[in-house]
Amino acid sequence: MEQNLKICQSCGMPMQENQYGTEADGSKNETYCCYCYKDGDFASKCTMEEMADFCAPFEVEGGRAKNLEEAKAGLMKYFATLERWKA
């Protein structure tokens, strides 16, 4: 894995250059991925829990969790460390 790999500070996805979000002027945003942040705003006005619900199936599918409940619990802990969700 790349040493300088950036992690989306909303969903936790490892991002490559072509997956960065964009600002309103079209410039890249290296903090958030293109799925979470586009044209200078968040693509989804969701809560951290809603984001965990959305991402949990990908964790199970990728073998990182046994079931949705385990995945969601792990994501809630992880998301709390990301910039978008820090209190």
N, C-alpha and C positions, 0 to 999 in steps of 0.2 A: 504494500500500500504506500502511496505517496506520503512523504514526510509533511508536506505543506497542505495536505488535504483539509479543506474547510468543512465544517459541520453546520448545517442550517440551524440557526438559533431559534427556530420555531418548531420544526418537526424532527430534528436530529439526523436528517439524511446526510451522508457524506456527499459533498458536491464537487463536481469537476467544473472546469471553466465554463462550459456551455450550459451549466445548470444554475448559474447565479440568477437571482432575481433582478428586476430592473427598477430604476427610479422613474419619476414622471418624465424626465427629459431623455429617457432611453439609456442612460448610463447604467453600468452594472452595479449591483448591490451585492457585496461579498458576504454579508451577514445572513441573508435568507435565500432560500432556493427559489427557482422560478415557479414552483408549484404553490409556495406559500406567499410570495411577494411579487407583485407585478405592477408596473406603472406607478410606483411610489406608494403603494398601499397593500395591505394584506388581502390576499385573494378570498379568504374566508374569515368572517368576523365571528370566530368560534371561541369557546372557552378552552382552557387546557384539557379539561375532561372530554370535551367533544373531539379535540385533536387526538387524544389517546384512544377514544372509541374508533376513530377513523383509521388510525395506524395499527391498532392491535391485530387485525387479520394479517397484515404484512409480516408481523413478528412471528405469528404461528406458521404462516406459509414458508417463511425463511428458516424455520427450525430453531428460532431463538427463544420460543416459548411453547409450552405444551398445550395451552388452551387460551381462549380469549381473556379469561379472568386473570391468569398469570401475566399475560402480555400487558394488559391494561395497568395492573399494579406496578409492574416494572417501568412502564412508560411514564406513569404519573410521577414516580421518583426521579426518573431521568429528566423529564421535561421541566421539573422544578429548578433544575440547574441551568436551563437555557435562558438566554437574554430576554426573549419575548415574555416568558412566564415568571421571571423573578419578581417577587413582590416589592 
